[in-house]
């Protein structure tokens, strides 16, 4: 007899973890408003009456809450159902007039079959009505979700930062009533604030607030967003702020003392690198006058580029003695904010007199008239000297007269005399001596009187 082999089979159980969402069974039936309280989603309920085929539940919504619900029949023999949202002002779901005026949303009238969506317009109690669209009664499952409105407020501790400096973005997430929401806030940035934004960082909010330090290399737009979850809607309003850095700018290389009207070549440095040959930097010169600093000169510089930076350069001259202060200013451009350096203080001593030129109002004046003598005083650079002391000495035939005065802003001084009956043909010489800045210069002019045929007036 042949042996028969036995095969042994072992059944190894495989355990699969399945999470089942068990609907909340609602046995209570409300066929009209005010309905039963809307239980936790999902809900298993039924329409039992053929005379008044409605199942009504009440739900409390806050302003701007988004209510989304869907329903499905539990068997093939169940009728089709329409899901409706009624206004807080409705009182009867069977009344034709209220059906016409108080239904805010209906699954039959929306694009997604069996789904109804509605955004609340006020804090109130709304009513959910499930009613068959065909003959019969039956059970259904109602699933819904309520998501609350959110808004984001965004600010920055600084709108303008130093070169290489940072600012802190502060985003606050709140609901419609400005109550804080602790969710993750997404920060993004853009170079122009347009449609293209790049992800920067996600930050979890604490007490509704999330902060992020940023260090922009150029003008940058930042915005804060909340992308939504099962309980809250994504933010519709996405505020943005702009943070603009200054440039790195050094003070111009002016000396502490400058000779009046003498040209000096001054320079400084600018980062990041700017285009060569353009005029990115201005030099501002102020003079102390009457107890206040008054801007007297603006010098436009020219860029010269090096490996990683720009040098600005310009020849300047200060044309008045006194106390001055000088600083550089890089004008705002597409990428950077206006940047000023600190002031450098400069002393400009009184101009040294270098030359003088004299003349008279008439080289041949008639006797018994006035003659005016003039003198213009210049410094070594050919510039007029104001406030220079000038002495006019008039040498007539038998007498000498001296007059002292000061030059005006044009460097010119004048002196007038009545020449009486000065002898005709005799040349009257006027010696001129001018002093300024510790130096004295001299010149002379003259006139020759002409015989008058009129008798002088006798006082």
Backbone torsions as a table, in degrees:
resi	resn	phi	psi	omega
1	UNK	NA	129.4	-178.8
2	UNK	-76.5	139.6	177.9
3	UNK	-73.3	142.0	179.1
4	UNK	-104.3	119.4	179.0
5	UNK	-78.7	139.6	179.5
6	UNK	-102.7	133.5	175.8
7	UNK	-100.4	129.0	-178.9
8	UNK	-103.9	128.5	179.4
9	UNK	-109.2	130.3	177.7
10	UNK	-110.2	126.8	176.9
11	UNK	-94.6	116.0	180.0
12	UNK	-100.3	114.0	-177.7
13	UNK	-70.2	136.6	175.4
14	UNK	-111.6	121.0	-178.1
15	UNK	-95.3	122.8	178.1
16	UNK	-113.7	123.9	-180.0
17	UNK	-83.3	118.5	179.9
18	UNK	-123.2	124.7	177.7
19	UNK	-92.5	115.5	-179.4
20	UNK	-103.7	131.2	175.4
21	UNK	-92.3	109.1	-177.4
22	UNK	-88.2	121.9	-179.9
23	UNK	-61.7	147.3	173.2
24	UNK	-77.9	119.8	-179.0
25	UNK	-84.3	123.7	179.6
26	UNK	-107.9	108.8	-179.5
27	UNK	-85.5	-27.7	-179.5
28	UNK	-67.0	137.2	-178.0
29	UNK	-117.1	128.5	173.5
30	UNK	-126.0	117.7	-175.3
31	UNK	-91.6	-1.0	-179.3
32	UNK	-157.8	170.5	177.9
33	UNK	-63.2	134.8	22.1
34	UNK	-90.6	-2.2	175.2
35	UNK	71.8	-177.9	176.7
36	UNK	-93.7	154.9	174.7
37	UNK	-61.1	138.3	-179.4
38	UNK	-70.6	117.7	-176.4
39	UNK	-77.5	178.2	179.8
40	UNK	-65.2	139.4	-179.6
41	UNK	-76.9	143.9	-4.6
42	UNK	-82.3	161.6	-175.8
43	UNK	-121.8	132.0	171.7
44	UNK	-103.4	122.2	-178.0
45	UNK	-148.3	-179.1	-177.4
46	UNK	-147.9	153.3	170.3
47	UNK	-100.0	117.4	-170.6
48	UNK	-108.3	-19.4	-174.6
49	UNK	-103.0	132.5	174.8
50	UNK	-87.4	-18.9	178.9
51	UNK	-78.5	-38.0	178.3
52	UNK	-133.4	76.8	-169.3
53	UNK	-79.2	74.5	178.6
54	UNK	-140.2	143.9	168.1
55	UNK	-122.0	120.4	-172.0
56	UNK	-121.1	135.1	175.9
57	UNK	-133.9	150.4	-179.6
58	UNK	-104.0	137.0	178.5
59	UNK	-133.6	135.2	179.2
60	UNK	-92.0	122.4	179.2
61	UNK	-120.9	144.8	173.0
62	UNK	-92.9	160.0	179.9
63	UNK	-53.9	133.3	178.8
64	UNK	73.3	5.3	172.6
65	UNK	-64.2	142.0	175.8
66	UNK	-102.2	119.0	-179.1
67	UNK	-108.3	119.2	177.9
68	UNK	-122.7	128.2	-178.0
69	UNK	-139.0	151.1	175.2
70	UNK	-139.5	154.0	-180.0
71	UNK	-135.4	154.5	176.8
72	UNK	-148.5	147.9	177.8
73	UNK	-75.6	150.1	-177.9
74	UNK	-89.3	-12.2	179.4
75	UNK	-149.7	165.7	-178.6
76	UNK	-69.4	-20.4	-178.3
77	UNK	-88.4	-8.1	179.3
78	UNK	-72.2	146.8	178.7
79	UNK	-72.2	169.2	171.3
80	UNK	-75.7	145.6	-177.4
81	UNK	-120.9	147.8	170.7
82	UNK	-108.5	136.3	-179.7
83	UNK	-107.7	124.4	-174.7
84	UNK	-127.3	149.0	173.7
85	UNK	-113.5	125.1	-179.2
86	UNK	-105.5	150.8	178.8
87	UNK	-64.3	153.5	174.0
88	UNK	-59.7	-18.8	-177.7
89	UNK	-88.4	-5.6	-179.8
90	UNK	-72.7	149.1	179.0
91	UNK	-130.2	-14.6	-174.8
92	UNK	-151.4	114.6	-178.1
93	UNK	-78.3	-9.7	-179.6
94	UNK	-93.6	-10.3	-177.4
95	UNK	-78.3	125.8	-176.2
96	UNK	-62.6	-38.3	-179.1
97	UNK	-66.0	-40.1	179.1
98	UNK	-71.4	-33.3	175.1
99	UNK	-62.3	-34.8	-179.3
100	UNK	-76.0	-30.0	-171.0
101	UNK	-111.3	-22.4	-171.3
102	UNK	-114.1	0.9	174.1
103	UNK	-81.0	116.0	-176.9
104	UNK	-86.7	-29.3	179.1
105	UNK	-158.0	147.2	-178.8
106	UNK	-141.7	136.8	-179.7
107	UNK	-65.0	-26.4	178.3
108	UNK	-69.9	-23.5	-175.4
109	UNK	-102.8	4.5	-179.8
110	UNK	-107.0	161.3	-172.5
111	UNK	-68.6	-37.3	-178.8
112	UNK	-85.0	120.1	-178.2
113	UNK	-61.7	133.0	175.9
114	UNK	75.9	6.3	-177.0
115	UNK	-119.9	140.6	175.4
116	UNK	-129.3	138.7	179.2
117	UNK	-129.4	140.4	179.3
118	UNK	-153.8	140.0	175.1
119	UNK	-108.7	120.8	-175.0
120	UNK	-65.2	141.4	179.8
121	UNK	-100.8	-3.9	179.2
122	UNK	-163.6	163.8	171.9
123	UNK	-74.3	115.5	-176.1
124	UNK	-169.2	173.5	173.1
125	UNK	-96.1	123.3	177.5
126	UNK	-107.9	167.3	-174.0
127	UNK	-125.3	133.0	178.3
128	UNK	-103.2	126.1	-177.9
129	UNK	-122.1	124.2	173.1
130	UNK	-110.5	123.1	-176.6
131	UNK	-140.6	140.1	179.5
132	UNK	-65.9	144.2	174.1
133	UNK	-99.1	-7.5	174.6
134	UNK	-126.5	171.4	-178.6
135	UNK	-63.1	143.0	172.2
136	UNK	116.2	173.3	177.0
137	UNK	-123.7	168.0	180.0
138	UNK	170.6	-179.6	-178.2
139	UNK	-100.8	158.8	179.6
140	UNK	-149.6	165.6	173.8
141	UNK	-118.4	127.3	179.9
142	UNK	-111.1	122.0	175.4
143	UNK	-115.6	141.3	-179.2
144	UNK	-149.8	164.4	177.2
145	UNK	-145.6	135.2	175.9
146	UNK	-113.3	121.4	179.2
147	UNK	-119.9	132.7	-173.4
148	UNK	-90.2	149.6	177.9
149	UNK	-66.5	144.3	176.4
150	UNK	-131.7	155.6	173.7
151	UNK	-142.2	152.4	-180.0
152	UNK	-120.5	133.7	171.5
153	UNK	-109.2	134.3	-177.3
154	UNK	-129.9	135.6	175.0
155	UNK	-142.7	167.6	176.8
156	UNK	-130.2	141.4	-179.3
157	UNK	-65.3	-25.5	177.4
158	UNK	-141.5	138.6	173.3
159	UNK	-93.5	-24.5	176.7
160	UNK	-127.3	130.2	-178.3
161	UNK	-122.4	155.9	175.9
162	UNK	-64.7	167.1	175.4
163	UNK	-59.9	124.2	-177.0
164	UNK	77.7	3.6	-178.4
165	UNK	-86.2	173.6	-177.0
166	UNK	-130.1	161.2	173.9
167	UNK	-131.6	161.7	178.2
168	UNK	-112.4	124.1	174.3
169	UNK	-84.8	134.9	-180.0
170	UNK	-124.4	115.7	-179.9
171	UNK	-113.2	135.2	178.6
172	UNK	-120.8	126.1	-179.5
173	UNK	-106.6	128.3	-176.1
174	UNK	-144.6	164.3	176.3
175	UNK	-90.8	-168.9	-176.0
176	UNK	-62.2	-26.1	-179.2
177	UNK	-99.6	16.1	179.3
178	UNK	63.1	27.7	172.1
179	UNK	-85.8	137.0	-174.2
180	UNK	-64.7	143.5	177.2
181	UNK	-123.8	126.6	180.0
182	UNK	-94.6	88.5	178.5
183	UNK	-133.1	177.9	179.4
184	UNK	-85.9	128.7	180.0
185	UNK	-105.4	133.8	-179.2
186	UNK	-98.7	125.1	176.0
187	UNK	-100.1	138.0	179.4
188	UNK	-134.5	164.1	179.6
189	UNK	-140.3	158.9	-178.9
190	UNK	-150.2	149.2	179.4
191	UNK	-82.2	-21.1	-176.9
192	UNK	-129.8	-1.0	180.0
193	UNK	71.7	16.4	-178.1
194	UNK	-87.4	-140.8	-174.3
195	UNK	-86.8	-15.3	-176.0
196	UNK	-100.4	111.5	179.7
197	UNK	-120.4	144.9	179.7
198	UNK	-111.5	145.8	178.2
199	UNK	-66.0	136.9	178.0
200	UNK	-113.3	-59.8	-179.8
201	UNK	-169.4	148.7	171.0
202	UNK	-97.3	133.1	-179.4
203	UNK	-131.5	128.0	178.4
204	UNK	-75.1	131.9	-178.4
205	UNK	-80.0	141.0	172.3
206	UNK	-119.1	125.1	-171.9
207	UNK	54.8	33.5	176.3
208	UNK	82.6	1.1	-174.1
209	UNK	-120.0	133.8	174.2
210	UNK	-126.4	139.2	-179.1
211	UNK	-128.6	153.1	-177.9
212	UNK	-150.6	127.5	177.1
213	UNK	-83.7	134.3	179.4
214	UNK	-128.0	149.9	179.3
215	UNK	-132.2	85.5	-176.0
216	UNK	-73.4	139.6	174.8
217	UNK	-86.3	-17.9	176.5
218	UNK	-152.4	178.1	-178.5
219	UNK	-55.6	123.9	-173.6
220	UNK	-135.7	138.6	174.6
221	UNK	-96.5	137.7	177.2
222	UNK	-125.4	146.3	174.5
223	UNK	-140.8	160.4	180.0
224	UNK	-121.6	140.1	-177.7
225	UNK	-138.7	151.8	167.2
226	UNK	-121.4	125.3	-171.5
227	UNK	-88.1	-0.5	175.6
228	UNK	86.6	160.4	174.4
229	UNK	-152.3	-161.9	-175.5
230	UNK	-69.0	-19.3	-177.3
231	UNK	-107.5	-23.0	-175.1
232	UNK	-131.4	145.2	177.6
233	UNK	-77.5	156.7	173.2
234	UNK	-69.6	152.3	-179.3
235	UNK	-70.6	133.1	175.8
236	UNK	-83.5	-42.7	178.3
237	UNK	-85.6	124.6	-179.4
238	UNK	-122.9	86.4	-174.1
239	UNK	-67.2	153.9	178.4
240	UNK	-132.3	156.4	174.1
241	UNK	-131.7	157.6	179.8
242	UNK	-115.4	130.5	174.9
243	UNK	-119.4	123.6	-175.6
244	UNK	-119.2	125.3	177.7
245	UNK	-83.6	154.3	169.0
246	UNK	-82.2	172.4	173.7
247	UNK	-92.0	166.0	169.8
248	UNK	-84.9	121.4	-174.0
249	UNK	-140.0	126.7	177.3
250	UNK	-96.2	156.0	178.8
251	UNK	-67.4	150.3	178.4
252	UNK	-66.1	148.9	-173.9
253	UNK	-84.3	60.2	179.1
254	UNK	-86.9	145.3	176.2
255	UNK	-75.6	165.8	-179.6
256	UNK	-74.9	-19.5	176.8
257	UNK	-135.3	134.4	-178.6
258	UNK	-131.1	137.0	175.1
259	UNK	-70.6	134.2	-177.8
260	UNK	-59.1	128.7	177.8
261	UNK	72.2	1.2	177.8
262	UNK	-81.5	130.2	179.5
263	UNK	-72.9	135.8	176.0
264	UNK	-127.9	138.0	175.1
265	UNK	-90.5	119.6	-179.4
266	UNK	-120.0	155.9	-176.9
267	UNK	-153.1	167.9	175.9
268	UNK	-161.0	-177.0	-173.9
269	UNK	-124.9	149.5	-172.9
270	UNK	-136.2	131.3	173.6
271	UNK	-134.5	148.1	-3.0
272	UNK	-69.9	179.1	-175.9
273	UNK	-63.2	132.2	176.2
274	UNK	-110.3	166.7	-176.1
275	UNK	-66.5	134.7	-179.7
276	UNK	-70.1	145.2	175.9
277	UNK	88.8	-14.6	178.8
278	UNK	-91.4	178.2	-171.0
279	UNK	-118.9	78.8	-174.8
280	UNK	-81.7	-23.5	-170.8
281	UNK	-121.0	139.8	172.7
282	UNK	-112.8	145.6	173.8
283	UNK	-108.1	123.0	-177.6
284	UNK	-105.3	127.6	179.4
285	UNK	-117.3	125.8	179.9
286	UNK	-119.5	142.4	178.7
287	UNK	-114.3	142.4	180.0
288	UNK	-82.1	115.0	-176.8
289	UNK	-138.2	127.1	174.7
290	UNK	58.5	35.3	177.6
291	UNK	83.4	8.2	-179.5
292	UNK	-142.9	155.6	176.1
293	UNK	-86.2	125.9	-175.9
294	UNK	-119.4	127.7	177.8
295	UNK	-70.2	121.6	-177.7
296	UNK	-112.0	-28.1	-175.1
297	UNK	-140.7	141.3	169.3
298	UNK	-126.7	118.9	-179.4
299	UNK	-108.2	129.7	179.1
300	UNK	-92.6	124.9	-177.4
301	UNK	-97.0	173.2	179.2
302	UNK	-125.2	138.9	-179.6
303	UNK	-79.7	139.5	169.3
304	UNK	-130.8	126.3	-173.4
305	UNK	-94.3	146.2	173.4
306	UNK	-124.5	-162.9	-170.5
307	UNK	-56.1	-56.3	-175.8
308	UNK	-126.4	6.2	-176.1
309	UNK	-145.0	175.9	-179.7
310	UNK	-121.1	140.7	174.3
311	UNK	-109.3	130.1	173.8
312	UNK	-102.9	144.9	-172.9
313	UNK	-146.3	146.8	180.0
314	UNK	-166.6	146.0	171.6
315	UNK	-92.8	126.7	-178.6
316	UNK	-127.8	158.2	173.9
317	UNK	-144.2	139.3	176.8
318	UNK	-102.3	125.4	-166.4
319	UNK	-101.7	8.5	177.4
320	UNK	-137.6	141.6	176.2
321	UNK	-71.2	157.4	177.5
322	UNK	134.0	-161.9	179.7
323	UNK	-95.2	130.1	179.9
324	UNK	-127.7	159.1	167.9
325	UNK	-140.0	145.0	-171.4
326	UNK	-132.2	138.3	174.9
327	UNK	-145.1	163.9	177.8
328	UNK	-106.5	151.6	178.4
329	UNK	-136.9	123.1	172.7
330	UNK	-96.7	119.2	-175.7
331	UNK	-68.4	151.4	177.3
332	UNK	-63.4	143.3	175.2
333	UNK	-133.3	-164.8	-176.7
334	UNK	-61.9	-28.8	-170.9
335	UNK	-111.6	-15.9	-171.4
336	UNK	-137.1	156.3	177.5
337	UNK	-87.2	161.5	175.9
338	UNK	-58.1	134.7	-175.7
339	UNK	-128.7	129.8	176.3
340	UNK	-113.8	145.8	169.5
341	UNK	-89.7	174.4	171.1
342	UNK	-74.2	168.1	-179.9
343	UNK	-82.6	145.5	168.0
344	UNK	-113.9	130.7	-173.1
345	UNK	-94.9	138.5	-173.0
346	UNK	-131.2	135.2	173.7
347	UNK	-101.9	129.5	178.3
348	UNK	-117.7	105.2	-179.9
349	UNK	-64.6	164.0	177.7
350	UNK	-58.4	141.7	-178.8
351	UNK	-63.5	141.0	174.5
352	UNK	-83.8	131.1	176.5
353	UNK	-68.4	132.3	-178.9
354	UNK	-119.8	-30.7	-179.5
355	UNK	-155.6	160.7	179.1
356	UNK	-143.7	147.6	177.1
357	UNK	-132.7	132.1	-178.8
358	UNK	-118.7	153.1	175.2
359	UNK	-159.7	168.3	-178.4
360	UNK	-122.7	162.1	-178.5
361	UNK	-69.2	-26.9	177.8
362	UNK	-151.8	129.1	179.5
363	UNK	-76.4	-22.1	179.7
364	UNK	-135.0	73.7	-178.8
365	UNK	-77.2	151.1	177.0
366	UNK	-78.5	146.1	177.6
367	UNK	-54.8	153.0	176.5
368	UNK	64.7	34.8	174.3
369	UNK	-130.0	175.0	177.9
370	UNK	-91.4	144.6	173.4
371	UNK	-125.4	135.3	177.3
372	UNK	-113.1	127.8	175.8
373	UNK	-100.5	142.1	-178.9
374	UNK	-124.5	153.6	174.2
375	UNK	-145.8	133.2	175.1
376	UNK	-114.0	127.8	-174.3
377	UNK	-110.2	130.6	-177.7
378	UNK	-121.7	153.0	177.2
379	UNK	-90.7	-178.7	-177.9
380	UNK	-61.3	-16.0	-177.7
381	UNK	-104.0	14.1	176.6
382	UNK	75.7	17.4	179.8
383	UNK	-99.4	143.4	-179.7
384	UNK	-66.0	147.3	-179.7
385	UNK	-108.4	116.0	173.6
386	UNK	-81.1	156.9	174.8
387	UNK	63.1	22.1	174.9
388	UNK	-79.5	141.8	178.9
389	UNK	-81.7	128.3	-177.2
390	UNK	-127.5	131.4	178.2
391	UNK	-115.1	121.9	176.2
392	UNK	-101.7	125.1	176.9
393	UNK	-116.9	114.1	-176.7
394	UNK	-94.0	123.9	-179.2
395	UNK	-109.9	96.6	174.2
396	UNK	-86.5	179.8	-175.3
397	UNK	-63.1	-43.7	-174.4
398	UNK	-117.4	-1.0	-178.2
399	UNK	-154.1	160.6	-178.5
400	UNK	-128.8	139.3	177.8
401	UNK	-129.6	144.1	179.9
402	UNK	-121.8	137.6	176.2
403	UNK	-132.0	136.8	179.3
404	UNK	-117.0	134.1	179.5
405	UNK	-150.8	-174.7	-177.1
406	UNK	-133.5	148.6	178.9
407	UNK	-70.3	153.5	174.6
408	UNK	-91.7	-163.3	-176.3
409	UNK	-65.7	-21.8	179.4
410	UNK	-90.8	2.8	-179.7
411	UNK	80.4	13.9	-176.4
412	UNK	-110.3	135.1	172.7
413	UNK	-119.8	154.7	-179.1
414	UNK	-142.8	155.0	176.8
415	UNK	-145.0	135.5	-175.9
416	UNK	-118.9	139.0	177.9
417	UNK	-137.4	149.6	170.9
418	UNK	-88.1	121.3	-171.7
419	UNK	-89.2	-2.5	175.4
420	UNK	51.8	-134.6	-177.8
421	UNK	-101.3	42.0	179.1
422	UNK	-51.5	137.5	-172.1
423	UNK	-62.9	130.1	178.3
424	UNK	-60.2	153.3	176.2
425	UNK	74.1	-16.8	178.5
426	UNK	-79.4	124.1	-177.4
427	UNK	-77.8	120.9	177.7
428	UNK	-92.3	115.3	-179.8
429	UNK	-94.0	136.4	176.8
430	UNK	-116.7	109.7	175.0
431	UNK	-82.9	136.8	-177.4
432	UNK	-122.6	128.7	177.5
433	UNK	-125.2	127.4	-178.2
434	UNK	-125.8	137.3	-178.3
435	UNK	-127.5	135.3	175.6
436	UNK	-164.8	139.0	176.7
437	UNK	61.6	30.6	178.8
438	UNK	79.6	10.8	-179.5
439	UNK	-127.8	146.4	-179.5
440	UNK	-123.9	135.2	176.7
441	UNK	-125.7	157.0	-176.5
442	UNK	-134.4	152.2	173.5
443	UNK	-156.5	-178.2	179.9
444	UNK	-153.8	158.7	173.1
445	UNK	-144.1	177.0	-178.6
446	UNK	-159.1	168.3	171.6
447	UNK	-147.9	161.5	179.3
448	UNK	-124.3	114.2	-177.9
449	UNK	-62.1	154.0	178.3
450	UNK	-116.8	142.0	-178.9
451	UNK	-58.8	133.7	176.6
452	UNK	-99.0	139.0	178.0
453	UNK	-97.9	11.5	178.8
454	UNK	-111.6	142.9	177.7
455	UNK	-75.0	141.1	178.1
456	UNK	-68.3	151.2	174.9
457	UNK	-73.1	130.9	179.7
458	UNK	-98.8	117.5	-179.2
459	UNK	-65.0	NA	NA
